[in-house]
Amino acid sequence: MKKINLAITGCMGRMGQQLIKSANKNSVFKIVALTENKKISKKILGLKPALNSKETFKNANVIIDFTIPKCTLEILKIAVKQKKKVIIGTTGFTKKEEILIKKFSKKIPILKAGNMSLGVNLLMYLTEIASKSLGKKFLSKVYEVHHKYKKDYPSGTALMLGEGVATGRGKEFRSMIGKKYLNKKSFPYGSKINFNSIRKGKVIGEHEVTFSSGKEIVTLNHESFDRALYSEGALTAAKWLFNKKPGLYSMRDLLNFK
């Protein structure tokens, strides 16, 4: 297979650093550009990190972005002009920003996922099935744990799972969002989906969806032990997206879940 020229944004962040390690070990990829939102003097793999620009991305086939919404939209504007394919692992977009991403995807292929783990995306699929099968008699809630440095909550993955619950019930997700708790030892079920986020230590990621009828409980969960699973998932997505036409894709498309 022809090598895929890769640009990695937010290269000094946790995911950026992990992506560099994973891509450097993968013979399918060649890293041709690294970017950050500030000047970095040292070189990484012989490349000097630069700011996001047409010049920086000119030799890339695929851009992998794990940054913040404002930066992602800046990257997409450049990518559209240069017809680059983009993998988005950034989370926390507003409804308006989501609409903009969908608009960009009419011109270039974009794969967007709140979590690049193959296991987590399987969990979301199973959540949809459970929610649909168990029905309205079961209330649900989502619990997640991440390292103490993670600022946003609920996590993008927790919101993905909440969306899975809503989809299974045939409801619009935003109308199903209940209370959002932070660092609570316990939290209640509700008529809507409640979330509890724990921030502690160096935990990479734990997610759990619970359904309760009051007489029985069904639990679906996933634990991450190595950050490499996210970078490897992103690289799998980049390889898959390489030959795709413009459109907005997800890991569900990649995994061919119906």
C-alpha positions in Angstrom: 0.0 0.0 0.0 1.1 3.5 -0.8 2.3 5.4 2.3 -0.2 7.8 3.8 1.3 11.2 4.6 0.1 12.3 8.0 -0.2 15.6 9.8 -0.7 15.5 13.5 -2.2 18.6 15.2 -1.7 19.4 18.9 1.5 17.4 18.8 2.7 18.4 22.3 -0.5 17.2 24.0 -1.1 13.7 25.5 -2.8 12.3 22.4 -0.5 14.2 20.0 2.5 12.6 21.6 0.9 9.1 21.6 -0.1 9.5 17.9 3.5 10.3 17.0 4.7 7.2 18.8 2.1 4.9 17.2 2.5 6.4 13.7 6.2 6.2 13.8 6.0 2.5 14.4 3.4 1.9 11.6 4.9 1.4 8.2 1.7 2.6 6.5 2.3 6.1 7.7 4.8 8.9 7.1 4.6 11.9 9.4 5.1 15.0 7.3 3.7 17.7 9.5 3.3 18.5 13.2 1.4 21.5 14.6 0.9 23.4 17.8 -0.8 26.6 18.8 2.5 28.2 19.8 6.1 28.1 18.6 8.1 25.1 19.6 11.9 25.3 19.2 12.8 21.6 19.4 12.4 19.2 16.5 10.4 15.9 16.8 11.5 13.1 14.4 13.3 15.8 12.4 10.3 18.0 12.1 9.8 21.3 13.7 6.3 21.8 14.9 4.5 24.7 13.1 1.3 26.6 13.3 -1.8 25.4 11.4 -1.5 26.8 7.8 -1.8 25.8 4.1 2.0 25.6 3.9 2.2 23.2 6.9 -0.5 20.8 5.6 0.4 21.0 1.9 2.1 17.5 1.7 -0.4 15.7 4.0 -3.0 13.3 2.8 -4.7 13.0 6.2 -4.8 15.3 9.2 -5.5 13.8 12.7 -6.8 16.3 15.1 -7.1 15.9 18.9 -7.2 19.6 20.0 -10.0 21.9 21.0 -13.1 22.9 19.0 -11.8 26.4 18.0 -8.6 24.8 16.7 -10.5 22.0 14.9 -12.7 24.5 13.0 -9.6 26.4 12.0 -8.0 23.2 10.7 -11.1 22.3 8.7 -11.2 25.6 6.9 -7.7 25.0 5.7 -8.4 21.3 4.9 -11.4 22.2 2.7 -9.3 24.5 0.6 -6.6 21.9 0.1 -9.0 18.8 -0.1 -7.4 17.0 2.8 -9.0 14.2 4.7 -9.5 14.8 8.5 -9.9 12.6 11.5 -11.5 14.5 14.4 -10.9 13.1 17.9 -11.7 16.5 19.5 -14.8 16.7 21.8 -16.9 19.4 23.3 -18.5 20.9 20.2 -21.6 23.1 20.4 -24.6 22.4 18.2 -23.6 25.2 15.9 -20.1 23.8 15.6 -21.5 20.4 14.8 -23.5 21.9 12.0 -20.4 23.6 10.6 -18.5 20.2 10.6 -21.4 18.6 8.7 -21.2 21.4 6.2 -17.4 20.9 5.7 -17.9 17.2 5.2 -19.8 17.9 2.0 -16.5 18.9 0.5 -14.0 16.6 2.2 -14.1 13.2 3.9 -14.2 13.6 7.7 -14.3 10.9 10.3 -15.4 12.2 13.7 -15.6 10.2 16.9 -15.7 11.1 20.6 -13.6 8.0 21.2 -11.3 6.1 18.7 -11.3 2.9 20.7 -12.7 0.0 18.8 -14.0 -1.5 22.1 -15.7 1.7 23.2 -17.5 2.0 19.8 -18.7 -1.6 20.3 -19.9 -0.6 23.7 -21.9 2.2 22.2 -23.5 -0.2 19.7 -24.4 -2.6 22.5 -25.8 0.3 24.5 -28.2 1.2 21.7 -29.3 -2.5 21.5 -29.8 -2.7 25.3 -31.7 0.6 25.4 -34.1 -0.5 22.6 -34.6 -4.0 24.0 -35.1 -3.0 27.7 -37.5 -0.1 26.8 -39.1 2.6 28.9 -39.4 0.6 32.1 -35.7 0.8 32.6 -34.0 4.1 33.7 -30.4 4.7 32.7 -27.3 6.6 33.9 -23.7 7.0 32.7 -20.6 6.9 34.9 -17.0 7.8 33.8 -13.6 8.2 35.3 -10.6 10.0 33.8 -7.2 11.4 35.0 -7.2 14.5 37.2 -6.0 16.7 34.4 -9.0 16.2 32.2 -11.0 19.4 32.4 -14.2 18.8 30.4 -17.1 16.7 31.8 -18.9 14.6 31.0 -16.3 13.1 28.7 -17.0 12.9 24.9 -17.2 9.1 25.4 -19.8 9.4 28.2 -21.9 11.7 25.9 -21.5 9.1 23.1 -22.9 6.4 25.4 -25.8 8.7 26.4 -26.5 9.3 22.8 -26.6 5.5 22.4 -29.2 5.3 25.1 -31.3 8.0 23.5 -31.0 6.4 20.0 -32.2 3.1 21.4 -35.3 4.8 22.7 -35.9 6.7 19.5 -35.3 10.1 21.3 -33.3 13.1 20.4 -30.2 13.0 22.6 -30.1 16.7 23.7 -33.7 16.4 25.0 -32.6 13.4 27.1 -29.6 14.9 28.9 -30.3 15.1 32.6 -28.0 16.2 35.5 -24.2 16.3 35.2 -22.4 15.5 38.4 -18.7 15.8 39.2 -16.9 13.6 41.7 -20.0 12.3 43.4 -19.7 8.9 45.3 -23.1 8.0 44.1 -25.8 9.6 41.8 -29.4 8.8 41.0 -31.3 7.5 38.0 -33.7 10.0 36.5 -36.4 10.3 33.9 -33.5 11.7 31.7 -30.0 10.4 31.5 -27.8 11.5 34.4 -24.0 11.6 34.2 -21.4 11.3 36.9 -17.7 12.2 36.1 -14.8 11.3 38.4 -11.4 13.0 38.0 -8.6 11.3 39.9 -5.0 10.1 39.6 -3.8 8.9 36.2 -6.8 6.9 35.1 -6.9 6.6 31.3 -10.6 5.9 31.0 -13.4 4.0 32.5 -17.0 4.1 31.3 -20.2 2.4 32.5 -23.8 2.5 31.4 -26.4 1.2 33.8 -30.0 0.3 33.2 -32.4 -0.3 36.1 -36.0 -1.3 36.4 -36.0 -1.2 40.2 -36.1 -5.0 40.2 -33.0 -5.7 38.2 -29.9 -3.9 36.9 -28.1 -4.3 33.6 -24.5 -2.9 33.4 -22.3 -2.4 30.3 -18.7 -1.2 30.9 -15.3 -0.6 29.3 -11.9 0.1 30.9 -8.8 1.5 29.1 -5.4 0.5 30.3 -3.2 1.9 27.5 -3.5 5.3 25.7 -2.1 3.6 22.6 -5.5 2.0 21.9 -6.9 5.5 21.1 -4.0 6.4 18.8 -4.1 3.0 17.1 -7.8 3.4 16.6 -7.2 6.9 15.0 -4.6 5.4 12.7 -7.0 2.6 11.7 -9.6 5.4 11.0 -7.0 7.3 8.9 -6.2 4.3 6.8 -9.9 3.6 6.3 -10.7 7.2 5.4 -7.9 7.5 2.8 -10.0 6.2 -0.1 -13.3 7.6 1.0 -15.4 10.3 -0.8 -16.6 13.5 1.0 -18.9 12.8 3.8 -19.2 12.7 7.6 -18.2 9.3 8.9 -17.9 7.7 12.3 -16.2 4.7 13.8 -19.5 2.9 13.4 -19.1 3.2 9.7 -15.6 1.8 9.9 -16.7 -1.1 12.0 -19.7 -1.7 9.7 -22.2 -1.8 12.5 -25.8 -1.8 11.1 
